[in-house]
């Protein structure tokens, strides 16, 4: 399965370092599959970019730390429940 190539974080506009976006291959190994994303973080992504663009490591880390303080349960990006 091919993915759309969005190389920029939908939250800050910086490079997202996403191997899936770089290769276009959903089977590629990527940092974004190794961490959990808080629902509040994912909710900040514009509707048209949800499930289309990966958050960068910096935004993911800072947002998840904030969410951990509020007790939100993280959800994996790119993986369906």
C-alpha positions as MATLAB code, in Angstrom:
seq = 'XXXXXXXXXXXXXXXXXXXXXXXXXXXXXXXXXXXXXXXXXXXXXXXXXXXXXXXXXXXXXXXXXXXXXXXXXXXXXXXXX';
ca = [
       0.000    0.000    0.000;
       1.309    3.435   -0.922;
       0.912    6.484    1.311;
       0.654   10.133    0.357;
       3.955   11.910    0.809;
       3.564   14.614    3.407;
       7.043   15.510    4.674;
       6.015   18.280    7.065;
       4.461   18.209   10.505;
       0.826   19.366   10.349;
       1.276   21.153   13.697;
       4.527   23.132   13.359;
       5.330   22.823    9.634;
       8.807   21.407   10.298;
      10.148   18.181    8.772;
       8.416   15.155   10.282;
      11.226   12.640    9.634;
       8.599   10.058    8.683;
       9.998    7.040    6.833;
       6.508    6.195    5.583;
       6.225    9.588    3.883;
       9.811    9.459    2.597;
       9.459    6.028    1.008;
       5.727    5.987    0.272;
       5.643    2.450    1.675;
       3.328    1.597    4.620;
       5.584   -1.376    5.431;
       8.566    0.890    6.152;
       9.878    1.043    9.705;
       9.448    4.495   11.288;
       9.890    6.245   14.633;
       6.189    7.199   14.555;
       5.181    3.566   14.957;
       7.242    3.220   18.115;
       5.530    5.884   20.231;
       2.008    6.665   21.358;
       0.230    9.915   20.541;
      -2.218   11.530   22.950;
      -5.755   11.975   21.575;
      -5.507   15.714   22.308;
      -2.405   15.900   20.100;
      -4.099   14.112   17.209;
      -7.178   16.316   17.577;
      -5.054   19.403   16.782;
      -4.341   18.142   13.242;
      -6.419   19.845   10.514;
      -9.196   17.556    9.283;
      -7.800   17.343    5.746;
      -4.416   16.147    7.073;
      -5.688   13.568    9.578;
      -4.412   10.107    8.650;
      -2.373   11.850    5.910;
       0.554   13.626    7.615;
       2.783   12.556   10.493;
       3.534   14.774   13.478;
       7.250   15.507   13.945;
       9.180   13.954   16.867;
       9.504   17.329   18.609;
       5.751   18.039   18.581;
       4.921   14.436   19.484;
       7.254   14.509   22.466;
       6.251   17.908   23.798;
       2.530   17.298   23.281;
       2.637   13.850   24.851;
       4.453   15.196   27.923;
       1.717   17.821   28.327;
      -0.995   15.180   27.888;
       0.672   12.893   30.428;
       0.330   15.672   32.971;
      -3.429   15.828   32.314;
      -3.950   12.069   32.431;
      -5.018   11.572   28.792;
      -4.590    8.062   27.416;
      -2.289    7.992   24.339;
      -3.261    6.429   21.029;
      -0.886    5.121   18.335;
      -0.769    7.159   15.140;
      -1.250    5.227   11.944;
      -2.564    2.126   13.691;
      -6.271    1.384   13.760;
      -7.841    0.042   16.940;
];
